[in-house]
C-alpha cells in the first residue's frame, strides 16, 4: 500500500480511538514510503498548486484558461505549475485541438488537500 492510500483512505475512515492506536502502527511503514510521501508533499508545497487541486476538486476537469480565470493567475506561471504537477503524477492532461484540459490523476489528492487544510487550522 502506498503512503497516499494509507493517509487518504484509511485515516478518514477511522474513529478517533482507531487514529490514536494507528499512530503506533505507523512504524511498520518503510523508509521508501516516507520518501514517496515527502516527494508528493514537496510537489504540493505551493499555494498556487494547492489552489489548482481545490479548483479541480470542486469543478472536475478544467482548461488552462478556466483555471486562469478562477485563480487570477498569469498563464506562464500557471502553465509552469501544471506542467510540473503533471510530470510528478498529480495531474493528467487531455488535449482537444489547441486546448489542454487538466484533472486530478487520483481523487485521493482531494483528501490530501483536506488533510493539509485541516492541519493548518
N, CA and C atoms as an extended XYZ file, in Angstrom:
363
Properties=species:S:1:pos:R:3:atomname:S:1:resname:S:1:resid:I:1 pbc="F F F"
N         0.859       -1.179        0.000 N   UNK     1
C         0.000        0.000        0.000 CA  UNK     1
C         0.896        1.231        0.000 C   UNK     1
N         0.615        2.189       -0.896 N   UNK     2
C         1.450        3.381       -0.898 CA  UNK     2
C         0.988        4.356        0.185 C   UNK     2
N         1.815        5.332        0.465 N   UNK     3
C         1.555        6.241        1.580 CA  UNK     3
C         0.303        7.085        1.334 C   UNK     3
N         0.036        7.426        0.074 N   UNK     4
C        -1.175        8.204       -0.229 CA  UNK     4
C        -2.417        7.399        0.142 C   UNK     4
N        -2.416        6.121       -0.189 N   UNK     5
C        -3.538        5.251        0.182 CA  UNK     5
C        -3.668        5.186        1.690 C   UNK     5
N        -2.548        5.035        2.358 N   UNK     6
C        -2.547        4.918        3.815 CA  UNK     6
C        -3.165        6.150        4.459 C   UNK     6
N        -2.674        7.314        4.064 N   UNK     7
C        -3.152        8.553        4.670 CA  UNK     7
C        -4.598        8.831        4.283 C   UNK     7
N        -4.879        8.764        2.994 N   UNK     8
C        -6.166        9.248        2.492 CA  UNK     8
C        -7.310        8.277        2.681 C   UNK     8
N        -7.089        7.017        2.410 N   UNK     9
C        -8.187        6.068        2.501 CA  UNK     9
C        -8.440        5.634        3.932 C   UNK     9
N        -7.394        5.286        4.625 N   UNK    10
C        -7.563        4.732        5.960 CA  UNK    10
C        -7.885        5.792        7.006 C   UNK    10
N        -7.132        6.878        7.020 N   UNK    11
C        -7.253        7.852        8.090 CA  UNK    11
C        -8.643        8.472        8.153 C   UNK    11
N        -9.240        8.789        7.010 N   UNK    12
C       -10.536        9.452        7.009 CA  UNK    12
C       -11.679        8.515        7.361 C   UNK    12
N       -11.435        7.216        7.401 N   UNK    13
C       -12.480        6.254        7.735 CA  UNK    13
C       -12.337        5.715        9.157 C   UNK    13
N       -11.409        6.254        9.929 N   UNK    14
C       -11.152        5.754       11.274 CA  UNK    14
C       -11.898        6.563       12.327 C   UNK    14
N       -12.199        5.900       13.437 N   UNK    15
C       -12.716        6.610       14.601 CA  UNK    15
C       -11.529        7.273       15.290 C   UNK    15
N       -11.795        8.178       16.224 N   UNK    16
C       -10.701        8.841       16.940 CA  UNK    16
C        -9.832        7.830       17.686 C   UNK    16
N       -10.453        6.817       18.290 N   UNK    17
C        -9.700        5.788       19.013 CA  UNK    17
C        -8.799        5.016       18.054 C   UNK    17
N        -9.324        4.680       16.885 N   UNK    18
C        -8.519        3.959       15.898 CA  UNK    18
C        -7.354        4.814       15.419 C   UNK    18
N        -7.570        6.125       15.272 N   UNK    19
C        -6.494        7.013       14.834 CA  UNK    19
C        -5.364        7.033       15.852 C   UNK    19
N        -5.714        7.089       17.142 N   UNK    20
C        -4.689        7.095       18.184 CA  UNK    20
C        -3.923        5.782       18.196 C   UNK    20
N        -4.621        4.668       18.080 N   UNK    21
C        -3.979        3.356       18.053 CA  UNK    21
C        -3.122        3.211       16.806 C   UNK    21
N        -3.597        3.747       15.689 N   UNK    22
C        -2.898        3.617       14.418 CA  UNK    22
C        -1.534        4.293       14.440 C   UNK    22
N        -1.353        5.331       15.246 N   UNK    23
C        -0.066        6.007       15.346 CA  UNK    23
C         1.025        5.006       15.707 C   UNK    23
N         0.698        4.048       16.565 N   UNK    24
C         1.674        3.034       16.957 CA  UNK    24
C         2.029        2.109       15.802 C   UNK    24
N         1.111        1.930       14.866 N   UNK    25
C         1.331        1.037       13.732 CA  UNK    25
C         2.139        1.690       12.611 C   UNK    25
N         2.293        2.979       12.644 N   UNK    26
C         2.979        3.676       11.549 CA  UNK    26
C         4.435        3.269       11.412 C   UNK    26
N         5.029        2.761       12.469 N   UNK    27
C         6.423        2.338       12.391 CA  UNK    27
C         6.601        1.188       11.407 C   UNK    27
N         5.500        0.547       10.988 N   UNK    28
C         5.572       -0.543       10.018 CA  UNK    28
C         5.749       -0.029        8.591 C   UNK    28
N         5.618        1.262        8.378 N   UNK    29
C         5.822        1.847        7.056 CA  UNK    29
C         7.324        1.952        6.822 C   UNK    29
N         7.777        1.458        5.666 N   UNK    30
C         9.221        1.507        5.430 CA  UNK    30
C         9.655        2.871        4.882 C   UNK    30
N        10.953        3.078        4.874 N   UNK    31
C        11.535        4.370        4.507 CA  UNK    31
C        11.126        4.817        3.100 C   UNK    31
N        10.999        3.898        2.169 N   UNK    32
C        10.645        4.288        0.798 CA  UNK    32
C         9.260        4.931        0.747 C   UNK    32
N         8.367        4.509        1.630 N   UNK    33
C         7.038        5.115        1.668 CA  UNK    33
C         7.104        6.551        2.201 C   UNK    33
N         7.999        6.794        3.157 N   UNK    34
C         8.185        8.161        3.639 CA  UNK    34
C         8.813        9.027        2.552 C   UNK    34
N         9.743        8.454        1.785 N   UNK    35
C        10.352        9.192        0.680 CA  UNK    35
C         9.297        9.561       -0.359 C   UNK    35
N         8.395        8.629       -0.654 N   UNK    36
C         7.313        8.896       -1.605 CA  UNK    36
C         6.396        9.998       -1.075 C   UNK    36
N         6.077        9.941        0.209 N   UNK    37
C         5.216       10.966        0.811 CA  UNK    37
C         5.892       12.333        0.753 C   UNK    37
N         7.183       12.391        1.053 N   UNK    38
C         7.915       13.658        1.008 CA  UNK    38
C         7.945       14.217       -0.412 C   UNK    38
N         8.102       13.339       -1.397 N   UNK    39
C         8.106       13.747       -2.805 CA  UNK    39
C         6.772       14.401       -3.170 C   UNK    39
N         5.683       13.775       -2.760 N   UNK    40
C         4.349       14.307       -3.053 CA  UNK    40
C         4.131       15.629       -2.322 C   UNK    40
N         4.491       15.678       -1.043 N   UNK    41
C         4.281       16.907       -0.268 CA  UNK    41
C         5.120       18.062       -0.807 C   UNK    41
N         6.354       17.785       -1.245 N   UNK    42
C         7.177       18.837       -1.854 CA  UNK    42
C         6.524       19.354       -3.129 C   UNK    42
N         5.948       18.438       -3.901 N   UNK    43
C         5.290       18.831       -5.152 CA  UNK    43
C         4.060       19.692       -4.892 C   UNK    43
N         3.467       19.562       -3.725 N   UNK    44
C         2.261       20.320       -3.383 CA  UNK    44
C         2.551       21.566       -2.553 C   UNK    44
N         3.789       21.760       -2.155 N   UNK    45
C         4.146       22.818       -1.211 CA  UNK    45
C         4.199       24.195       -1.879 C   UNK    45
N         3.063       24.615       -2.408 N   UNK    46
C         2.958       25.912       -3.063 CA  UNK    46
C         1.480       26.291       -3.089 C   UNK    46
N         1.165       27.531       -2.748 N   UNK    47
C        -0.251       27.907       -2.670 CA  UNK    47
C        -0.950       27.839       -4.024 C   UNK    47
N        -0.242       28.114       -5.108 N   UNK    48
C        -0.857       28.004       -6.439 CA  UNK    48
C        -1.230       26.562       -6.730 C   UNK    48
N        -0.356       25.639       -6.396 N   UNK    49
C        -0.620       24.219       -6.649 CA  UNK    49
C        -1.776       23.707       -5.788 C   UNK    49
N        -1.829       24.142       -4.553 N   UNK    50
C        -2.952       23.745       -3.700 CA  UNK    50
C        -4.260       24.321       -4.234 C   UNK    50
N        -4.198       25.535       -4.754 N   UNK    51
C        -5.389       26.154       -5.339 CA  UNK    51
C        -5.834       25.392       -6.591 C   UNK    51
N        -4.887       24.918       -7.396 N   UNK    52
C        -5.223       24.107       -8.569 CA  UNK    52
C        -5.979       22.860       -8.127 C   UNK    52
N        -5.475       22.195       -7.092 N   UNK    53
C        -6.142       20.982       -6.601 CA  UNK    53
C        -7.546       21.315       -6.108 C   UNK    53
N        -7.684       22.435       -5.400 N   UNK    54
C        -9.003       22.834       -4.913 CA  UNK    54
C        -9.967       23.069       -6.080 C   UNK    54
N        -9.519       23.792       -7.108 N   UNK    55
C       -10.383       24.083       -8.258 CA  UNK    55
C       -10.784       22.803       -8.987 C   UNK    55
N        -9.832       21.894       -9.180 N   UNK    56
C       -10.135       20.642       -9.880 CA  UNK    56
C       -11.004       19.723       -9.031 C   UNK    56
N       -10.864       19.810       -7.714 N   UNK    57
C       -11.726       19.034       -6.820 CA  UNK    57
C       -13.163       19.538       -6.929 C   UNK    57
N       -13.337       20.842       -6.919 N   UNK    58
C       -14.675       21.442       -6.993 CA  UNK    58
C       -15.340       21.243       -8.354 C   UNK    58
N       -14.563       21.486       -9.420 N   UNK    59
C       -15.155       21.588      -10.754 CA  UNK    59
C       -14.841       20.427      -11.685 C   UNK    59
N       -13.954       19.544      -11.294 N   UNK    60
C       -13.533       18.483      -12.207 CA  UNK    60
C       -12.567       19.041      -13.243 C   UNK    60
N       -12.544       18.424      -14.400 N   UNK    61
C       -11.619       18.814      -15.463 CA  UNK    61
C       -11.811       20.276      -15.864 C   UNK    61
N       -10.674       20.973      -16.040 N   UNK    62
C       -10.735       22.389      -16.430 CA  UNK    62
C        -9.635       22.685      -17.436 C   UNK    62
N        -9.925       23.653      -18.288 N   UNK    63
C        -8.911       24.129      -19.231 CA  UNK    63
C        -7.958       25.072      -18.503 C   UNK    63
N        -6.817       25.326      -19.128 N   UNK    64
C        -5.869       26.282      -18.556 CA  UNK    64
C        -6.547       27.650      -18.431 C   UNK    64
N        -7.290       28.042      -19.446 N   UNK    65
C        -8.000       29.328      -19.413 CA  UNK    65
C        -8.999       29.375      -18.264 C   UNK    65
N        -9.741       28.290      -18.066 N   UNK    66
C       -10.702       28.229      -16.969 CA  UNK    66
C       -10.033       28.362      -15.617 C   UNK    66
N        -8.897       27.700      -15.452 N   UNK    67
C        -8.149       27.814      -14.193 CA  UNK    67
C        -7.614       29.234      -14.011 C   UNK    67
N        -7.076       29.819      -15.084 N   UNK    68
C        -6.544       31.185      -15.002 CA  UNK    68
C        -7.613       32.163      -14.539 C   UNK    68
N        -8.805       32.046      -15.100 N   UNK    69
C        -9.890       32.965      -14.743 CA  UNK    69
C       -10.293       32.820      -13.285 C   UNK    69
N       -10.370       31.594      -12.800 N   UNK    70
C       -10.792       31.381      -11.412 CA  UNK    70
C        -9.705       31.733      -10.411 C   UNK    70
N        -8.459       31.582      -10.808 N   UNK    71
C        -7.363       31.769       -9.867 CA  UNK    71
C        -6.704       33.137       -9.974 C   UNK    71
N        -7.056       33.919      -10.974 N   UNK    72
C        -6.419       35.212      -11.195 CA  UNK    72
C        -4.902       35.045      -11.212 C   UNK    72
N        -4.439       34.196      -12.117 N   UNK    73
C        -3.028       33.826      -12.192 CA  UNK    73
C        -2.543       34.016      -13.627 C   UNK    73
N        -1.314       34.448      -13.793 N   UNK    74
C        -0.748       34.608      -15.133 CA  UNK    74
C        -0.575       33.247      -15.796 C   UNK    74
N        -0.780       33.218      -17.115 N   UNK    75
C        -0.734       31.961      -17.854 CA  UNK    75
C         0.627       31.283      -17.768 C   UNK    75
N         1.703       32.044      -17.864 N   UNK    76
C         3.037       31.438      -17.837 CA  UNK    76
C         3.314       30.770      -16.494 C   UNK    76
N         2.939       31.422      -15.405 N   UNK    77
C         3.149       30.852      -14.072 CA  UNK    77
C         2.282       29.611      -13.872 C   UNK    77
N         1.012       29.714      -14.247 N   UNK    78
C         0.104       28.580      -14.094 CA  UNK    78
C         0.561       27.399      -14.945 C   UNK    78
N         0.960       27.652      -16.176 N   UNK    79
C         1.423       26.576      -17.059 CA  UNK    79
C         2.643       25.870      -16.483 C   UNK    79
N         3.541       26.641      -15.883 N   UNK    80
C         4.719       26.044      -15.238 CA  UNK    80
C         4.288       25.067      -14.143 C   UNK    80
N         3.374       25.493      -13.289 N   UNK    81
C         2.906       24.635      -12.197 CA  UNK    81
C         2.164       23.411      -12.732 C   UNK    81
N         1.303       23.606      -13.720 N   UNK    82
C         0.547       22.487      -14.283 CA  UNK    82
C         1.478       21.451      -14.910 C   UNK    82
N         2.482       21.918      -15.639 N   UNK    83
C         3.443       21.007      -16.273 CA  UNK    83
C         4.196       20.206      -15.224 C   UNK    83
N         4.638       20.877      -14.170 N   UNK    84
C         5.385       20.190      -13.113 CA  UNK    84
C         4.495       19.195      -12.363 C   UNK    84
N         3.264       19.595      -12.067 N   UNK    85
C         2.343       18.698      -11.355 CA  UNK    85
C         2.001       17.479      -12.216 C   UNK    85
N         1.903       17.679      -13.512 N   UNK    86
C         1.652       16.547      -14.415 CA  UNK    86
C         2.867       15.620      -14.439 C   UNK    86
N         4.060       16.187      -14.521 N   UNK    87
C         5.287       15.383      -14.551 CA  UNK    87
C         5.450       14.561      -13.274 C   UNK    87
N         4.939       15.072      -12.165 N   UNK    88
C         5.058       14.370      -10.884 CA  UNK    88
C         3.881       13.451      -10.607 C   UNK    88
N         2.971       13.325      -11.572 N   UNK    89
C         1.879       12.368      -11.449 CA  UNK    89
C         0.663       12.849      -10.678 C   UNK    89
N         0.595       14.134      -10.387 N   UNK    90
C        -0.535       14.672       -9.630 CA  UNK    90
C        -1.716       14.976      -10.558 C   UNK    90
N        -1.396       15.440      -11.746 N   UNK    91
C        -2.422       15.794      -12.726 CA  UNK    91
C        -2.298       14.938      -13.977 C   UNK    91
N        -3.395       14.856      -14.700 N   UNK    92
C        -3.347       14.297      -16.054 CA  UNK    92
C        -3.868       15.378      -16.991 C   UNK    92
N        -3.458       15.286      -18.240 N   UNK    93
C        -3.788       16.301      -19.229 CA  UNK    93
C        -4.422       15.641      -20.447 C   UNK    93
N        -5.477       16.275      -20.940 N   UNK    94
C        -6.144       15.823      -22.161 CA  UNK    94
C        -6.126       16.990      -23.136 C   UNK    94
N        -5.663       16.722      -24.343 N   UNK    95
C        -5.613       17.757      -25.381 CA  UNK    95
C        -6.862       17.666      -26.245 C   UNK    95
N        -7.394       18.825      -26.595 N   UNK    96
C        -8.514       18.913      -27.526 CA  UNK    96
C        -8.244       20.120      -28.416 C   UNK    96
N        -7.795       19.856      -29.632 N   UNK    97
C        -7.377       20.950      -30.501 CA  UNK    97
C        -6.176       21.645      -29.902 C   UNK    97
N        -6.277       22.956      -29.740 N   UNK    98
C        -5.179       23.731      -29.147 CA  UNK    98
C        -5.301       23.852      -27.632 C   UNK    98
N        -6.379       23.334      -27.074 N   UNK    99
C        -6.632       23.479      -25.637 CA  UNK    99
C        -6.162       22.261      -24.855 C   UNK    99
N        -5.683       22.522      -23.649 N   UNK   100
C        -5.299       21.466      -22.713 CA  UNK   100
C        -6.268       21.493      -21.542 C   UNK   100
N        -6.749       20.322      -21.171 N   UNK   101
C        -7.678       20.189      -20.053 CA  UNK   101
C        -7.022       19.334      -18.981 C   UNK   101
N        -7.029       19.838      -17.749 N   UNK   102
C        -6.371       19.152      -16.644 CA  UNK   102
C        -7.388       18.593      -15.661 C   UNK   102
N        -7.011       17.474      -15.060 N   UNK   103
C        -7.812       16.861      -13.997 CA  UNK   103
C        -6.849       16.182      -13.032 C   UNK   103
N        -7.348       15.857      -11.846 N   UNK   104
C        -6.525       15.145      -10.871 CA  UNK   104
C        -6.287       13.722      -11.366 C   UNK   104
N        -5.070       13.239      -11.215 N   UNK   105
C        -4.758       11.871      -11.636 CA  UNK   105
C        -5.362       10.853      -10.679 C   UNK   105
N        -5.622       11.294       -9.463 N   UNK   106
C        -6.167       10.413       -8.435 CA  UNK   106
C        -7.012       11.277       -7.500 C   UNK   106
N        -8.238       10.883       -7.268 N   UNK   107
C        -9.137       11.681       -6.421 CA  UNK   107
C        -8.638       11.785       -4.986 C   UNK   107
N        -7.726       10.914       -4.603 N   UNK   108
C        -7.202       10.977       -3.237 CA  UNK   108
C        -6.423       12.258       -2.974 C   UNK   108
N        -5.958       12.936       -4.029 N   UNK   109
C        -5.286       14.219       -3.811 CA  UNK   109
C        -6.246       15.242       -3.208 C   UNK   109
N        -7.528       15.089       -3.446 N   UNK   110
C        -8.527       15.945       -2.790 CA  UNK   110
C        -8.498       15.721       -1.286 C   UNK   110
N        -8.346       14.466       -0.871 N   UNK   111
C        -8.251       14.152        0.559 CA  UNK   111
C        -6.957       14.682        1.153 C   UNK   111
N        -5.870       14.631        0.374 N   UNK   112
C        -4.598       15.186        0.848 CA  UNK   112
C        -4.772       16.682        1.099 C   UNK   112
N        -5.427       17.384        0.171 N   UNK   113
C        -5.678       18.820        0.355 CA  UNK   113
C        -6.502       19.059        1.611 C   UNK   113
N        -7.547       18.272        1.809 N   UNK   114
C        -8.385       18.416        3.003 CA  UNK   114
C        -7.550       18.224        4.265 C   UNK   114
N        -6.700       17.220        4.256 N   UNK   115
C        -5.839       16.944        5.413 CA  UNK   115
C        -4.885       18.113        5.669 C   UNK   115
N        -4.281       18.643        4.613 N   UNK   116
C        -3.360       19.778        4.754 CA  UNK   116
C        -4.098       20.994        5.313 C   UNK   116
N        -5.282       21.266        4.780 N   UNK   117
C        -6.059       22.417        5.266 CA  UNK   117
C        -6.499       22.224        6.711 C   UNK   117
N        -6.864       20.988        7.080 N   UNK   118
C        -7.235       20.702        8.467 CA  UNK   118
C        -6.052       20.913        9.403 C   UNK   118
N        -4.855       20.560        8.955 N   UNK   119
C        -3.657       20.738        9.782 CA  UNK   119
C        -3.347       22.216        9.997 C   UNK   119
N        -3.739       23.050        9.042 N   UNK   120
C        -3.478       24.484        9.137 CA  UNK   120
C        -4.407       25.210       10.085 C   UNK   120
N        -5.465       24.551       10.513 N   UNK   121
C        -6.432       25.199       11.412 CA  UNK   121
C        -6.151       24.920       12.853 C   UNK   121
